Amino acid sequence: MEQHLPDFNNLKISFENKSDQELKKAIWLFKMMNNPSLVKYGSMLGLWAVENSIPFTETIVKKTIFEHFCGGTTFESSIESINKLKKYHIQTVLDYGAEGKETEADWEKTKNEFLNAIDFASKQSSVPLISIKVTGLSRFELLEKVSANRVLSEKEQQEWQKVKERVDAVCKKAFDHHLGVFIDAEETWIQDAVDNLVNEMMQKYNKEKVTVYNTFQCYRKDRFDFLVASHELAKQNNYLLGAKLVRGAYMEKERERAASLELPSPINTDKAATDAMYNKCLKYCFEHLETIAVCNATHNANSSMLLANWMIEKNIPLNHPHTLFCQLLMLQNIWYTVL
Ligand SMILES: Cc1cc2nc3c(=O)[nH]c(=O)nc-3n(C[C@H](O)[C@H](O)[C@H](O)COP(=O)(O)OP(=O)(O)OC[C@H]3O[C@@H](n4cnc5c(N)ncnc54)[C@H](O)[C@@H]3O)c2cc1C
C-alpha cells in the first residue's frame, strides 16, 4: 500500500478535532505560558491559593490549565477524552500524576492507582499503555542514595526492596494484560537507580515483545552512549529494548544544581546540540527496529517528520509495533491519526 507523508501545515486537518473556542483558549493559554514572570508568580500565587483554600481556585485551575493538559481526574471522567481521540485513531497513554510522595502508605496508594489504571486500560480498545514515575513509588532521597552507590542501611535495603517490588508488580500486571509501561526519566541525580531498575524490568518482561520502556532524555550529553549501552545489554541478555525518546524537562534545575555544586553541567550546551542528539538517538533506534521499540515522544514537528520520512522511505508499515509517536494531551495534532 502506498504511504503518504502528513503535511503539518494543513491546519484544517491538524486541528479538525478542536472547536474554534478550544483553539482560541489554547492560544490564550500558550501566550500566558510564554510569559516567564507570569508563570513564576502565577504558580506561586496558585500554590498559595490552594494551600489556603481560597474560594474558586479549583474551578479556575480546572477551566484553564487542567482542561488543556488533563484528560480527567478519574478513569471514568477520562473516557470522554479517550473516545474523542479514538475517533481520530489516536490511542491514549494513561498517566496518573503522582510524585514527591513521602510515606509508605502514599507509595502503596500510587502503586494501586497504577494497577487500577492497568485494569481500566485493559477494558478499553484504544489504551495500550500506561506511564509511571518511580518517584511516585519511592522516597526521592533513597533513589539519590542508590544512584550515588552509597551504602544503604539495613532498613534502607528493605525500603529499596519494597520499591523494586512495587515497580515489578506494575510491570508484571501490564505484561499479564498485554499492555505497555512507559517509565519516566527524572533528575540526573536519581536516574541511575531508575535506569538500573528499568533494565531489570525489561530483562524480565521484554523477552518476546516490548512491555517496559525506559526514557532517554536527549538533552543529556551522555544519552547516546547510554542508549547504545542499553541496547548492548539487551542483546547480551536476550531481551528487547523499549526506548522512549524525549528531549528532557528539567533543564533549568539541572543547570542550577550543577552550577551550585561546581560540577560540569550534564545538559547539552544549546538547543541545537539537544536536537542533534535527539535525531542521532532516533536514527540509532530506527536502524535497529528489530531489537528496539522506539517511542518518538515529542511535539517537535521536525523530529516527528524525520521518523515518518524514514518509515516511508524504507516502506515500514505505519502501524509497526516498534514505532510509536506520542504527545501530551492538547498539544496533539491529528496528523498522528495518519501516522
Ligand atoms: C509523551 C511525552 C512524554 C514525556 N516524558 C518525559 C519524561 O519521562 N521525562 C522528561 O524529562 N521529559 C518528558 N517529556 C517532556 C520532554 O522532555 C520535553 O520537555 C518536551 O516534550 C519539549 O520537548 P519537544 O521535543 O517536544 O520540543 P522542542 O520545543 O523541540 O524542545 C524543547 C526542549 O529542548 C531542550 N532545550 C531547549 N532549550 C535548550 C538549550 N538551551 N540547551 C539544551 N537543550 C535545550 C529542552 O529539553 C526543552 O524541553 C515528555 C514529553 C512527551 C511529549
Ligand as a Chemical Component Dictionary entry (heavy atoms), coordinates in Angstrom:
data_LIG
# 
_chem_comp.id                   LIG 
_chem_comp.type                 NON-POLYMER 
_chem_comp.pdbx_formal_charge   0 
_chem_comp.three_letter_code    LIG 
# 
loop_
_chem_comp_atom.comp_id 
_chem_comp_atom.atom_id 
_chem_comp_atom.alt_atom_id 
_chem_comp_atom.type_symbol 
_chem_comp_atom.charge 
_chem_comp_atom.model_Cartn_x 
_chem_comp_atom.model_Cartn_y 
_chem_comp_atom.model_Cartn_z 
_chem_comp_atom.pdbx_ordinal 
LIG C1  C1  C 0 4.756  11.823 25.592 1  
LIG C2  C2  C 0 5.808  12.601 26.333 2  
LIG C3  C3  C 0 6.436  12.029 27.430 3  
LIG C4  C4  C 0 7.413  12.744 28.129 4  
LIG N1  N1  N 0 8.079  12.145 29.173 5  
LIG C5  C5  C 0 9.116  12.786 29.756 6  
LIG C6  C6  C 0 9.936  12.140 30.725 7  
LIG O1  O1  O 0 9.724  10.977 31.079 8  
LIG N2  N2  N 0 10.974 12.838 31.270 9  
LIG C7  C7  C 0 11.277 14.123 30.882 10 
LIG O2  O2  O 0 12.252 14.694 31.380 11 
LIG N3  N3  N 0 10.503 14.763 29.980 12 
LIG C8  C8  C 0 9.448  14.127 29.406 13 
LIG N4  N4  N 0 8.701  14.778 28.449 14 
LIG C9  C9  C 0 8.925  16.226 28.184 15 
LIG C10 C10 C 0 10.055 16.418 27.173 16 
LIG O3  O3  O 0 11.280 16.040 27.775 17 
LIG C11 C11 C 0 10.189 17.865 26.692 18 
LIG O4  O4  O 0 10.405 18.722 27.772 19 
LIG C12 C12 C 0 9.026  18.415 25.915 20 
LIG O5  O5  O 0 8.400  17.424 25.159 21 
LIG C13 C13 C 0 9.505  19.517 24.966 22 
LIG O6  O6  O 0 10.405 18.982 24.010 23 
LIG P1  P1  P 0 9.952  18.702 22.492 24 
LIG O7  O7  O 0 10.846 17.684 21.902 25 
LIG O8  O8  O 0 8.529  18.351 22.495 26 
LIG O9  O9  O 0 10.028 20.144 21.807 27 
LIG P2  P2  P 0 11.117 21.220 21.468 28 
LIG O10 O10 O 0 10.401 22.507 21.618 29 
LIG O11 O11 O 0 11.767 20.953 20.145 30 
LIG O12 O12 O 0 12.246 21.132 22.563 31 
LIG C14 C14 C 0 12.238 21.796 23.799 32 
LIG C15 C15 C 0 13.242 21.046 24.620 33 
LIG O13 O13 O 0 14.573 21.226 24.079 34 
LIG C16 C16 C 0 15.533 21.246 25.121 35 
LIG N5  N5  N 0 16.205 22.565 25.111 36 
LIG C17 C17 C 0 15.592 23.780 24.977 37 
LIG N6  N6  N 0 16.498 24.783 25.065 38 
LIG C18 C18 C 0 17.698 24.182 25.266 39 
LIG C19 C19 C 0 19.015 24.681 25.481 40 
LIG N7  N7  N 0 19.271 25.984 25.502 41 
LIG N8  N8  N 0 20.013 23.794 25.672 42 
LIG C20 C20 C 0 19.790 22.453 25.640 43 
LIG N9  N9  N 0 18.552 21.907 25.453 44 
LIG C21 C21 C 0 17.532 22.767 25.273 45 
LIG C22 C22 C 0 14.755 21.035 26.426 46 
LIG O14 O14 O 0 14.783 19.667 26.718 47 
LIG C23 C23 C 0 13.359 21.510 26.075 48 
LIG O15 O15 O 0 12.369 20.908 26.887 49 
LIG C24 C24 C 0 7.731  14.076 27.730 50 
LIG C25 C25 C 0 7.098  14.629 26.618 51 
LIG C26 C26 C 0 6.170  13.911 25.908 52 
LIG C27 C27 C 0 5.537  14.534 24.719 53 
# 
loop_
_chem_comp_bond.comp_id 
_chem_comp_bond.atom_id_1 
_chem_comp_bond.atom_id_2 
_chem_comp_bond.value_order 
_chem_comp_bond.pdbx_ordinal 
LIG C1  C2  SING 1  
LIG C2  C3  SING 2  
LIG C2  C26 DOUB 3  
LIG C3  C4  DOUB 4  
LIG C4  N1  SING 5  
LIG C4  C24 SING 6  
LIG N1  C5  DOUB 7  
LIG C5  C6  SING 8  
LIG C5  C8  SING 9  
LIG C6  O1  DOUB 10 
LIG C6  N2  SING 11 
LIG N2  C7  SING 12 
LIG C7  O2  DOUB 13 
LIG C7  N3  SING 14 
LIG N3  C8  DOUB 15 
LIG C8  N4  SING 16 
LIG N4  C9  SING 17 
LIG N4  C24 SING 18 
LIG C9  C10 SING 19 
LIG C10 O3  SING 20 
LIG C10 C11 SING 21 
LIG C11 O4  SING 22 
LIG C11 C12 SING 23 
LIG C12 O5  SING 24 
LIG C12 C13 SING 25 
LIG C13 O6  SING 26 
LIG O6  P1  SING 27 
LIG P1  O7  DOUB 28 
LIG P1  O8  SING 29 
LIG P1  O9  SING 30 
LIG O9  P2  SING 31 
LIG P2  O10 DOUB 32 
LIG P2  O11 SING 33 
LIG P2  O12 SING 34 
LIG O12 C14 SING 35 
LIG C14 C15 SING 36 
LIG C15 O13 SING 37 
LIG C15 C23 SING 38 
LIG O13 C16 SING 39 
LIG C16 N5  SING 40 
LIG C16 C22 SING 41 
LIG N5  C17 SING 42 
LIG N5  C21 SING 43 
LIG C17 N6  DOUB 44 
LIG N6  C18 SING 45 
LIG C18 C19 SING 46 
LIG C18 C21 DOUB 47 
LIG C19 N7  SING 48 
LIG C19 N8  DOUB 49 
LIG N8  C20 SING 50 
LIG C20 N9  DOUB 51 
LIG N9  C21 SING 52 
LIG C22 O14 SING 53 
LIG C22 C23 SING 54 
LIG C23 O15 SING 55 
LIG C24 C25 DOUB 56 
LIG C25 C26 SING 57 
LIG C26 C27 SING 58 
# 
